[in-house]
Amino acid sequence: MNLSLSEEQVLVVQMVRSFTEKEVKSVASTMDHACEYPEALVQKLGEMGLMGAFIPMEEGGSGMDLVTYVLVMEEISKAWASLGVIMTVNNSLVCDPIYRFGDGEQKERYLKPLAQGKQLGCYALTEPGAGSDPGAMSTRAIEDGDAYVLNGTKRFITNGSHADVAIVYAVTDPALGKKGISAFIVETATPGFIVEKVEEKLGLHGSDTAELVFQDCRVPKTNLLGELNKGFKIALATLDGGRIGIAAQSLGIAQACLADSIEYAKAREQFGKPIAQFQAIQWMLADMKTELDAARLLTLRAASLRQAGEAASVAASKAKLYASEMCNRAAYKAIQIFGGYGYMKEFPVERYYRDARVTTLYEGTSEIQRMVIARDLLK
């Protein structure tokens, strides 16, 4: 197996790293503490072709392979995880399903501006009573002439208050259970599309998480994504890519934890010498690096399988499970290495710790990932 990066991949990583060093790291902490949405940086990502990174060029994207996308996501998230999650939602959860399941008109009207960064997308699957069990959703879409009328509530929607386009799931045939769910492309300017509130969160303060309410929201039949009552399959296929994206985000946060910890351990002196010379610190650093490398290999493998068109659901779950939990362990160790200073907002590791926590929750909890993996083992 060849694990070396191509010349093109190296150049892309260098380009993104230069961008984050010059334009993201210097403002991340200030903007995050102010809960400020990074509109200018999101626009810059679009200009760099990163909001539709793996969408083919003829569809408005950059045509990257998924391995390169993972590398890019890691670099962005290393600088600021909030910016990373904005980017991955637009790529993995919005552009990808429209590319995979949309028709020509939908791709022209929605995919191209989304992939070019001219518009922003969100993904509305989760509901107050349907989180890990999306088949329990209650949002309804009732056929009415040339449209479907949506009524219901969606919760924890990343990009929800800033998006121009939403992928919304709703029940179209209650008698069929989860087999009666359909997916729709909904313009957020549509009457009846309401941003009810923006949540206050533990971490990811630069990214918005909204509750959306649909009140007699009329969506043209032409905006049905894929086939009628096939939305649940679309959701599962889409979440595979989303989980790879969150695994990549976890890699970025963990890499930031490790880099900052090494720098601090070399500079901080106790008992007359740098704490990097103490075995207790060295072992924490060694564990962080080893687990980070293992998580990166799992993530790149999942990305490679999906890129090749092979079954990647289990691989994506393994990557997401291990990378997210590794990320939380790395953030814990980073705070421990920094000691009391790590608990202060003056140092970025405080932000890494808060941002890391959600990675085991969204795009499927760790428990859901274990269910996916176990079912594959026991089938």
DAWO-V358915 format. One record per residue. N is the residue number from 1. RES is the residue in one letter. SS is DSSP state (H for helix, E for strand, - for the rest). PHI is phi in whole degrees, -180 to 180 (NA if undefined). D_CENTER is the distance of its C-alpha to the mean C-alpha in Angstrom with 2 decimals. Layout:
BEGIN
n,res,ss,phi,d_center
N,RES,SS,PHI,D_CENTER
N,RES,SS,PHI,D_CENTER
END
This chain:
BEGIN
n,res,ss,phi,d_center
1,M,-,NA,27.59
2,N,-,-90,26.97
3,L,-,-100,24.21
4,S,-,-76,25.24
5,L,-,-81,23.11
6,S,-,-74,24.76
7,E,H,-61,26.27
8,E,H,-65,23.85
9,Q,H,-64,20.79
10,V,H,-61,22.56
11,L,H,-66,23.25
12,V,H,-64,19.70
13,V,H,-61,18.54
14,Q,H,-63,21.59
15,M,H,-62,20.90
16,V,H,-68,17.40
17,R,H,-65,18.85
18,S,H,-63,21.75
19,F,H,-63,19.68
20,T,H,-68,17.79
21,E,H,-66,21.15
22,K,H,-85,23.02
23,E,H,-121,20.85
24,V,H,-105,17.89
25,K,H,-58,19.24
26,S,H,-70,22.36
27,V,H,-116,20.83
28,A,H,-58,17.70
29,S,H,-65,19.74
30,T,H,-63,21.98
31,M,H,-68,19.42
32,D,H,-66,17.31
33,H,H,-66,20.55
34,A,-,-89,21.56
35,C,-,53,18.36
36,E,-,-97,18.52
37,Y,-,-72,16.02
38,P,-,-85,15.93
39,E,H,-58,17.24
40,A,H,-66,19.20
41,L,H,-71,16.51
42,V,H,-64,14.21
43,Q,H,-62,17.45
44,K,H,-65,18.05
45,L,H,-60,14.83
46,G,H,-63,16.17
47,E,H,-64,19.56
48,M,-,-84,18.37
49,G,-,80,16.95
50,L,-,-100,13.33
51,M,-,-89,11.97
52,G,-,-140,13.30
53,A,-,-57,13.42
54,F,-,-102,14.32
55,I,-,-81,16.13
56,P,-,-57,19.89
57,M,H,-60,21.89
58,E,H,-68,24.15
59,E,H,-102,21.35
60,G,-,103,20.37
61,G,-,-94,17.77
62,S,-,-99,18.36
63,G,-,73,18.94
64,M,-,-71,17.18
65,D,-,-82,16.97
66,L,H,-68,13.83
67,V,H,-64,15.19
68,T,H,-62,15.45
69,Y,H,-59,11.90
70,V,H,-60,10.91
71,L,H,-62,13.60
72,V,H,-67,12.48
73,M,H,-60,8.93
74,E,H,-63,11.00
75,E,H,-64,13.47
76,I,H,-64,11.48
77,S,H,-71,9.87
78,K,H,-63,13.43
79,A,H,-81,14.81
80,W,-,-163,12.60
81,A,H,-64,9.33
82,S,H,-61,9.43
83,L,H,-67,9.67
84,G,H,-63,6.85
85,V,H,-72,4.30
86,I,H,-61,6.94
87,M,H,-69,7.05
88,T,H,-70,4.12
89,V,H,-63,4.90
90,N,H,-63,8.33
91,N,H,-74,8.44
92,S,H,-79,7.29
93,L,H,-102,8.05
94,V,H,-118,10.83
95,C,H,-62,12.56
96,D,H,-61,12.51
97,P,H,-66,14.29
98,I,H,-67,16.63
99,Y,H,-64,17.49
100,R,H,-78,18.11
101,F,H,-121,19.88
102,G,-,-79,21.01
103,D,-,-90,24.60
104,G,H,-59,26.03
105,E,H,-66,26.45
106,Q,H,-65,22.91
107,K,H,-66,21.60
108,E,H,-68,24.11
109,R,H,-79,23.59
110,Y,H,-116,19.83
111,L,H,-64,18.03
112,K,H,-59,19.96
113,P,H,-65,19.43
114,L,H,-68,15.66
115,A,H,-68,15.47
116,Q,-,-83,17.94
117,G,-,79,16.10
118,K,-,-81,19.06
119,Q,-,-132,17.15
120,L,-,-122,13.77
121,G,E,-116,12.22
122,C,E,-135,10.80
123,Y,E,-127,10.63
124,A,E,-108,13.47
125,L,-,-115,14.04
126,T,-,-68,14.51
127,E,E,-129,17.97
128,P,-,-54,20.14
129,G,-,-110,21.87
130,A,E,-144,19.35
131,G,-,-106,16.31
132,S,-,-66,16.47
133,D,-,-113,19.20
134,P,H,-65,18.03
135,G,H,-66,21.47
136,A,H,-93,22.99
137,M,-,-61,21.66
138,S,-,-116,24.48
139,T,-,-60,23.41
140,R,E,-111,26.13
141,A,E,-128,26.69
142,I,E,-110,30.42
143,E,E,-67,32.08
144,D,E,-147,34.36
145,G,-,66,36.12
146,D,-,-94,33.84
147,A,E,-143,30.78
148,Y,E,-114,28.76
149,V,E,-105,28.84
150,L,E,-98,25.78
151,N,E,-140,26.28
152,G,E,155,23.99
153,T,E,-133,21.29
154,K,E,-120,17.51
155,R,E,-128,15.90
156,F,E,62,12.78
157,I,E,-97,11.39
158,T,E,-65,8.83
159,N,-,73,10.77
160,G,-,-57,13.57
161,S,-,-90,16.38
162,H,-,-115,15.78
163,A,-,-72,14.90
164,D,-,-97,17.72
165,V,E,-137,16.65
166,A,E,-127,15.18
167,I,E,-92,14.83
168,V,E,-119,16.91
169,Y,E,-104,18.25
170,A,E,-150,21.82
171,V,E,-79,24.82
172,T,-,-108,27.40
173,D,-,-144,29.74
174,P,H,-58,29.91
175,A,H,-67,32.49
176,L,H,-94,30.09
177,G,H,63,27.56
178,K,H,-68,24.09
179,K,H,-82,25.83
180,G,H,-113,26.57
181,I,E,-103,23.10
182,S,E,-125,22.30
183,A,E,-111,19.45
184,F,E,-133,20.22
185,I,E,-95,19.19
186,V,E,-120,20.16
187,E,E,-76,20.96
188,T,-,-71,20.31
189,A,-,-83,23.81
190,T,-,-65,25.36
191,P,-,-56,27.89
192,G,-,96,26.80
193,F,E,-91,23.10
194,I,E,-123,23.01
195,V,E,-86,20.56
196,E,E,-71,22.32
197,K,E,-163,20.78
198,V,E,-110,18.02
199,E,-,-73,17.29
200,E,-,-96,18.32
201,K,-,-120,15.98
202,L,-,-65,16.63
203,G,-,-135,13.93
204,L,-,49,11.38
205,H,-,-69,14.46
206,G,-,-86,13.64
207,S,-,-112,10.98
208,D,-,-86,12.69
209,T,E,-129,12.37
210,A,E,-119,15.19
211,E,E,-101,17.59
212,L,E,-111,18.75
213,V,E,-121,22.25
214,F,E,-112,23.87
215,Q,E,-122,27.62
216,D,E,49,29.50
217,C,E,-84,26.81
218,R,E,-87,28.36
219,V,E,-118,26.22
220,P,E,-57,28.24
221,K,H,-59,28.64
222,T,H,-66,27.62
223,N,H,-97,24.04
224,L,E,-65,23.80
225,L,E,-93,21.02
226,G,-,73,22.57
227,E,-,-88,25.48
228,L,-,-62,26.60
229,N,-,67,25.69
230,K,-,-111,23.28
231,G,H,-66,20.09
232,F,H,-64,19.40
233,K,H,-66,19.45
234,I,H,-63,17.11
235,A,H,-61,14.60
236,L,H,-64,15.04
237,A,H,-65,14.83
238,T,H,-70,11.63
239,L,H,-66,9.94
240,D,H,-58,11.21
241,G,H,-67,9.14
242,G,H,-62,5.89
243,R,H,-69,7.32
244,I,H,-64,8.22
245,G,H,-63,5.03
246,I,H,-71,4.61
247,A,H,-60,8.28
248,A,H,-65,8.34
249,Q,H,-60,6.87
250,S,H,-62,9.54
251,L,H,-59,11.99
252,G,H,-64,11.85
253,I,H,-61,12.58
254,A,H,-64,15.20
255,Q,H,-63,16.73
256,A,H,-65,17.24
257,C,H,-59,18.85
258,L,H,-67,21.10
259,A,H,-62,22.15
260,D,H,-67,23.08
261,S,H,-67,24.83
262,I,H,-62,26.92
263,E,H,-61,27.97
264,Y,H,-68,28.93
265,A,H,-64,30.74
266,K,H,-74,32.87
267,A,H,-93,33.87
268,R,-,-77,34.37
269,E,E,-110,37.86
270,Q,E,-143,39.34
271,F,-,56,42.73
272,G,-,83,43.64
273,K,E,-155,40.89
274,P,E,-59,37.17
275,I,H,-66,35.12
276,A,H,-63,33.63
277,Q,H,-86,37.03
278,F,-,-89,36.69
279,Q,H,-60,35.77
280,A,H,-59,33.63
281,I,H,-74,31.28
282,Q,H,-60,31.48
283,W,H,-69,30.50
284,M,H,-63,27.37
285,L,H,-64,26.38
286,A,H,-64,27.34
287,D,H,-65,25.28
288,M,H,-60,22.15
289,K,H,-67,22.66
290,T,H,-63,23.58
291,E,H,-68,20.63
292,L,H,-63,18.22
293,D,H,-64,20.01
294,A,H,-64,19.97
295,A,H,-65,16.22
296,R,H,-64,15.85
297,L,H,-64,18.38
298,L,H,-61,16.73
299,T,H,-70,13.44
300,L,H,-66,15.59
301,R,H,-65,17.73
302,A,H,-62,15.13
303,A,H,-65,14.06
304,S,H,-65,17.83
305,L,H,-64,18.67
306,R,H,-66,16.32
307,Q,H,-62,17.56
308,A,-,-81,21.06
309,G,-,79,20.69
310,E,-,-90,21.44
311,A,-,-61,20.31
312,A,-,-128,17.02
313,S,H,-60,16.07
314,V,H,-68,17.77
315,A,H,-62,16.68
316,A,H,-66,12.96
317,S,H,-66,13.86
318,K,H,-61,15.91
319,A,H,-64,13.39
320,K,H,-65,10.75
321,L,H,-60,13.83
322,Y,H,-71,15.54
323,A,H,-65,12.96
324,S,H,-68,11.69
325,E,H,-73,15.38
326,M,H,-61,16.54
327,C,H,-60,14.34
328,N,H,-67,16.06
329,R,H,-66,19.36
330,A,H,-64,19.03
331,A,H,-65,18.38
332,Y,H,-63,21.40
333,K,H,-65,23.53
334,A,H,-62,22.75
335,I,H,-61,24.03
336,Q,H,-64,26.97
337,I,H,-67,27.88
338,F,H,-74,27.83
339,G,H,65,29.85
340,G,H,-59,30.58
341,Y,H,-64,29.14
342,G,H,-66,25.66
343,Y,H,-85,25.93
344,M,-,-96,26.63
345,K,-,-68,24.32
346,E,-,-62,26.24
347,F,-,-109,24.23
348,P,H,-61,20.49
349,V,H,-63,20.29
350,E,H,-62,20.60
351,R,H,-70,17.32
352,Y,H,-59,15.64
353,Y,H,-62,17.12
354,R,H,-70,15.82
355,D,H,-70,12.22
356,A,H,-65,12.33
357,R,H,-60,13.53
358,V,H,-74,10.65
359,T,H,-65,8.85
360,T,H,-87,11.73
361,L,-,-111,11.38
362,Y,-,-84,8.35
363,E,-,61,7.67
364,G,-,101,11.27
365,T,-,-64,13.28
366,S,H,-59,15.02
367,E,H,-65,18.02
368,I,H,-65,16.60
369,Q,H,-62,15.58
370,R,H,-66,19.15
371,M,H,-62,20.58
372,V,H,-61,19.10
373,I,H,-66,20.47
374,A,H,-65,23.74
375,R,H,-61,24.42
376,D,H,-67,24.23
377,L,H,-69,26.64
378,L,H,-101,29.02
379,K,-,-70,29.21
END
